[in-house]
Structures are given as structure tokens and as C-alpha cells.
Amino acid sequence: MEDSPSFSTKEIYWLASCFWGIITCKLVYDITGFISPFCFKGYGKLSDKEKMEWNNRGFSTFHALIAAWASLYLLLFSDLFNEDSSNDLIVNRSSIISNMVLGFSIGYFLSDLAMVFWHFPALGGLEYVLHHGLSMFSISLSLMSSQGQIYILMVLFSESTTPFVNIRWYLDVAGRKSSTIYIYNGIALFFG
């Protein structure tokens, strides 16, 4: 009788953080749809497609904030990639927290990819599918091998510009393209 394969604690953390990412995306999508009519008078006048994209950008922004802050912490403030903290090569270092951040991001990319397919091509075309597919592939490779996480976290830190991209879209849909905040957001996006 053969032994059945068992999951390691590390793999359970990956799956749990991936499911956490998926569930969080669904919750933030619903919360965005619930609170937006109270925060933005024009939300009710948006088409169903615009409301769906508005809510989708809500969880995109949430993921970007979590991924950027966690990456910043792991790269600069934790000891994970500190030269003196370990004898391992920097590219071979990982931690429970870094694994969970990467798992959370896979959950986000799966959720967003499902939305892209479900509403294809309203939320993006093949370039979004390619972007999400390559992102999940590289994150998965890094998770499974426990290598290269420093590079993946650097790329995830670049998600810090996503809120500015989404705010730009929100302001455009709200008819505020000529406002001062639109200009300041554009400047912040440029420097980001």
C-alpha cells in the first residue's frame, strides 16, 4: 500500500493565504459596491459595466496597498534580506510572511483573472490575461522553489502605483478630469 501524499505546513500556508486573497477580493468588491453610493453621488448613474469596473478597481487598489506595504516591510525593514541575518544567499531566502504575501497575491490574480474572463473583454483583453498569467507563474515558481522572492517582492512593490492609476480612472468616470486632484494624482503617478 502506497503512502498518500501529505501537505507540509508550508503548503497549507500557501493555500490558506491564496484563499484569503480570493475571499478578501470578493469582500472588498462587495464593500466597494455597498459604500460607493454613499461616498460618490454619481455612482447610481453609472452603467452596470462601469459599476462592475468601479468595484473591481476597489479590490485592485486594496491588493496593491497590501502588496506594496508588505513588500516594503519585507525588503527594507525586516531582517529577511539583511546581509548579516543569515548565511543563505539572499535569493534563497523566504519566510512565512513572504510566502503568505505571495499566496495572497496569487489569490488576487486568480480573482481578477476570473473577473476578466467572466466579463471578457470589458475588464481587459488578452494583455490582462497574459499579465496575470505571467504574474501567477512567476510567483508560483518563487513559492515552490523558495528562491527569488526578493525579486518578486520588488515587482510587487511596483503595485504602489496602482492606486493612482485607479484614482485616475475613478476621476475620469466621475467627470473630474479637469480638476486639481486629477492633476496632483497624475504627478504622483509620474513620480511613482
One Martini backbone bead per residue (centre of mass of N, CA, C, O) as a GRO file, in nm:
protein
  192
    1MET     BB    1   0.095   0.038   0.025
    2GLU     BB    2   0.067   0.362  -0.039
    3ASP     BB    3   0.153   0.669   0.026
    4SER     BB    4   0.007   0.950   0.088
    5PRO     BB    5   0.011   1.260   0.020
    6SER     BB    6   0.142   1.535   0.200
    7PHE     BB    7   0.109   1.825   0.363
    8SER     BB    8   0.266   2.096   0.436
    9THR     BB    9   0.274   2.376   0.613
   10LYS     BB   10   0.358   2.556   0.377
   11GLU     BB   11   0.121   2.472   0.185
   12ILE     BB   12  -0.105   2.563   0.371
   13TYR     BB   13  -0.029   2.862   0.370
   14TRP     BB   14  -0.065   2.906   0.071
   15LEU     BB   15  -0.363   2.827   0.050
   16ALA     BB   16  -0.472   3.019   0.266
   17SER     BB   17  -0.366   3.284   0.131
   18CYS     BB   18  -0.517   3.245  -0.133
   19PHE     BB   19  -0.803   3.237  -0.012
   20TRP     BB   20  -0.777   3.509   0.125
   21GLY     BB   21  -0.750   3.668  -0.141
   22ILE     BB   22  -1.023   3.585  -0.261
   23ILE     BB   23  -1.211   3.672  -0.028
   24THR     BB   24  -1.116   3.965  -0.015
   25CYS     BB   25  -1.205   4.046  -0.297
   26LYS     BB   26  -1.505   3.993  -0.257
   27LEU     BB   27  -1.547   4.182  -0.016
   28VAL     BB   28  -1.440   4.445  -0.147
   29TYR     BB   29  -1.634   4.449  -0.379
   30ASP     BB   30  -1.893   4.467  -0.203
   31ILE     BB   31  -1.813   4.715  -0.034
   32THR     BB   32  -1.778   4.909  -0.267
   33GLY     BB   33  -2.078   4.884  -0.365
   34PHE     BB   34  -2.200   4.985  -0.090
   35ILE     BB   35  -2.034   5.271  -0.036
   36SER     BB   36  -2.033   5.441  -0.302
   37PRO     BB   37  -2.318   5.585  -0.289
   38PHE     BB   38  -2.222   5.755  -0.030
   39CYS     BB   39  -1.944   5.886  -0.166
   40PHE     BB   40  -2.088   5.884  -0.467
   41LYS     BB   41  -2.340   6.024  -0.640
   42GLY     BB   42  -2.276   5.893  -0.942
   43TYR     BB   43  -2.300   5.582  -0.912
   44GLY     BB   44  -2.607   5.543  -0.998
   45LYS     BB   45  -2.534   5.647  -1.310
   46LEU     BB   46  -2.393   5.411  -1.372
   47SER     BB   47  -2.320   5.159  -1.536
   48ASP     BB   48  -2.283   4.830  -1.496
   49LYS     BB   49  -1.996   4.824  -1.607
   50GLU     BB   50  -1.884   5.058  -1.431
   51LYS     BB   51  -1.950   4.931  -1.157
   52MET     BB   52  -1.779   4.679  -1.194
   53GLU     BB   53  -1.510   4.832  -1.234
   54TRP     BB   54  -1.515   4.994  -0.976
   55ASN     BB   55  -1.512   4.745  -0.785
   56ASN     BB   56  -1.258   4.613  -0.903
   57ARG     BB   57  -1.072   4.856  -0.826
   58GLY     BB   58  -1.101   4.817  -0.525
   59PHE     BB   59  -0.940   4.539  -0.507
   60SER     BB   60  -0.691   4.641  -0.652
   61THR     BB   61  -0.613   4.855  -0.442
   62PHE     BB   62  -0.596   4.674  -0.197
   63HIS     BB   63  -0.375   4.488  -0.300
   64ALA     BB   64  -0.163   4.706  -0.355
   65LEU     BB   65  -0.132   4.798  -0.061
   66ILE     BB   66  -0.052   4.529   0.063
   67ALA     BB   67   0.187   4.456  -0.127
   68ALA     BB   68   0.357   4.713  -0.087
   69TRP     BB   69   0.387   4.711   0.223
   70ALA     BB   70   0.500   4.425   0.254
   71SER     BB   71   0.743   4.463   0.068
   72LEU     BB   72   0.873   4.695   0.215
   73TYR     BB   73   0.913   4.549   0.478
   74LEU     BB   74   1.077   4.299   0.374
   75LEU     BB   75   1.307   4.466   0.225
   76LEU     BB   76   1.379   4.700   0.465
   77PHE     BB   77   1.281   4.605   0.782
   78SER     BB   78   1.351   4.334   0.777
   79ASP     BB   79   1.578   4.046   0.808
   80LEU     BB   80   1.557   3.867   0.555
   81PHE     BB   81   1.771   4.063   0.361
   82ASN     BB   82   1.992   4.070   0.554
   83GLU     BB   83   2.320   4.007   0.541
   84ASP     BB   84   2.353   3.918   0.868
   85SER     BB   85   2.103   3.701   0.916
   86SER     BB   86   2.244   3.503   0.697
   87ASN     BB   87   2.408   3.249   0.498
   88ASP     BB   88   2.223   3.280   0.288
   89LEU     BB   89   2.124   3.358   0.007
   90ILE     BB   90   1.911   3.600  -0.086
   91VAL     BB   91   1.762   3.422  -0.314
   92ASN     BB   92   1.700   3.183  -0.071
   93ARG     BB   93   1.487   3.358   0.076
   94SER     BB   94   1.232   3.295   0.330
   95SER     BB   95   0.895   3.323   0.465
   96ILE     BB   96   0.593   3.317   0.592
   97ILE     BB   97   0.522   3.604   0.507
   98SER     BB   98   0.619   3.593   0.212
   99ASN     BB   99   0.440   3.354   0.133
  100MET     BB  100   0.166   3.495   0.204
  101VAL     BB  101   0.191   3.730   0.008
  102LEU     BB  102   0.209   3.556  -0.246
  103GLY     BB  103  -0.058   3.405  -0.203
  104PHE     BB  104  -0.241   3.654  -0.200
  105SER     BB  105  -0.167   3.738  -0.492
  106ILE     BB  106  -0.275   3.491  -0.630
  107GLY     BB  107  -0.566   3.536  -0.538
  108TYR     BB  108  -0.599   3.799  -0.687
  109PHE     BB  109  -0.528   3.705  -0.977
  110LEU     BB  110  -0.754   3.495  -0.990
  111SER     BB  111  -0.992   3.689  -0.944
  112ASP     BB  112  -0.932   3.885  -1.178
  113LEU     BB  113  -0.928   3.672  -1.401
  114ALA     BB  114  -1.219   3.581  -1.364
  115MET     BB  115  -1.339   3.859  -1.432
  116VAL     BB  116  -1.221   3.883  -1.714
  117PHE     BB  117  -1.358   3.628  -1.828
  118TRP     BB  118  -1.656   3.690  -1.750
  119HIS     BB  119  -1.618   4.005  -1.897
  120PHE     BB  120  -1.528   3.959  -2.170
  121PRO     BB  121  -1.350   4.261  -2.252
  122ALA     BB  122  -1.424   4.482  -2.029
  123LEU     BB  123  -1.150   4.440  -1.826
  124GLY     BB  124  -0.989   4.310  -2.061
  125GLY     BB  125  -0.767   4.155  -2.244
  126LEU     BB  126  -0.500   3.964  -2.330
  127GLU     BB  127  -0.301   4.138  -2.159
  128TYR     BB  128  -0.423   4.053  -1.884
  129VAL     BB  129  -0.386   3.753  -1.910
  130LEU     BB  130  -0.081   3.762  -1.943
  131HIS     BB  131  -0.010   3.917  -1.687
  132HIS     BB  132  -0.145   3.720  -1.484
  133GLY     BB  133  -0.005   3.461  -1.575
  134LEU     BB  134   0.290   3.553  -1.527
  135SER     BB  135   0.257   3.627  -1.233
  136MET     BB  136   0.167   3.348  -1.127
  137PHE     BB  137   0.409   3.190  -1.230
  138SER     BB  138   0.637   3.344  -1.077
  139ILE     BB  139   0.521   3.313  -0.793
  140SER     BB  140   0.503   3.004  -0.789
  141LEU     BB  141   0.802   2.945  -0.833
  142SER     BB  142   0.897   3.093  -0.578
  143LEU     BB  143   0.735   2.927  -0.376
  144MET     BB  144   0.833   2.634  -0.450
  145SER     BB  145   1.158   2.715  -0.431
  146SER     BB  146   1.242   2.959  -0.242
  147GLN     BB  147   1.311   3.164  -0.482
  148GLY     BB  148   1.332   3.506  -0.566
  149GLN     BB  149   1.163   3.690  -0.366
  150ILE     BB  150   1.303   3.962  -0.390
  151TYR     BB  151   1.201   4.013  -0.684
  152ILE     BB  152   0.898   3.984  -0.643
  153LEU     BB  153   0.879   4.211  -0.428
  154MET     BB  154   0.972   4.436  -0.615
  155VAL     BB  155   0.734   4.408  -0.808
  156LEU     BB  156   0.507   4.440  -0.594
  157PHE     BB  157   0.588   4.732  -0.520
  158SER     BB  158   0.482   4.851  -0.798
  159GLU     BB  159   0.179   4.855  -0.695
  160SER     BB  160   0.185   5.153  -0.577
  161THR     BB  161   0.054   5.276  -0.854
  162THR     BB  162  -0.239   5.167  -0.877
  163PRO     BB  163  -0.410   5.375  -0.718
  164PHE     BB  164  -0.355   5.605  -0.927
  165VAL     BB  165  -0.483   5.468  -1.167
  166ASN     BB  166  -0.765   5.433  -1.034
  167ILE     BB  167  -0.817   5.730  -0.967
  168ARG     BB  168  -0.809   5.825  -1.257
  169TRP     BB  169  -1.057   5.665  -1.342
  170TYR     BB  170  -1.258   5.774  -1.137
  171LEU     BB  171  -1.234   6.074  -1.224
  172ASP     BB  172  -1.320   6.032  -1.515
  173VAL     BB  173  -1.604   5.908  -1.456
  174ALA     BB  174  -1.679   6.168  -1.266
  175GLY     BB  175  -1.582   6.432  -1.433
  176ARG     BB  176  -1.262   6.517  -1.309
  177LYS     BB  177  -1.031   6.581  -1.532
  178SER     BB  178  -1.002   6.914  -1.454
  179SER     BB  179  -0.892   6.874  -1.183
  180THR     BB  180  -0.660   6.906  -0.937
  181ILE     BB  181  -0.651   6.609  -0.841
  182TYR     BB  182  -0.579   6.493  -1.118
  183ILE     BB  183  -0.304   6.630  -1.137
  184TYR     BB  184  -0.180   6.524  -0.870
  185ASN     BB  185  -0.213   6.228  -0.944
  186GLY     BB  186  -0.032   6.238  -1.198
  187ILE     BB  187   0.224   6.318  -1.047
  188ALA     BB  188   0.232   6.074  -0.857
  189LEU     BB  189   0.245   5.866  -1.085
  190PHE     BB  190   0.508   5.961  -1.209
  191PHE     BB  191   0.684   5.922  -0.946
  192GLY     BB  192   0.596   5.615  -0.910
   0.00000   0.00000   0.00000
